[in-house]
Amino acid sequence: MRKRLTNYDEKYDILYISKIKNKPCISSEPIDGVLIRRDERGMIIGITIFDVKKAINILK
């Protein structure tokens, strides 16, 4: 299993989850506030979630 890189920016309430650090990618936003990052082969290499606290409260 590959190690995931995670980082939470408390000031801006953004969660970053990546498989690979600093790799060129193409991003899409299939859901408001969620970015999916894919490499040149289309494999998901990262996810960025904005307004994490708000998203968690919606799930409760």
Secondary structure, 3 states (H helix, E strand, C coil): CCCCEEEEECCCCEEEEECCCCCCCEEEEEECCEEEEECCCCCEEEEEEECHHHHHHHHC
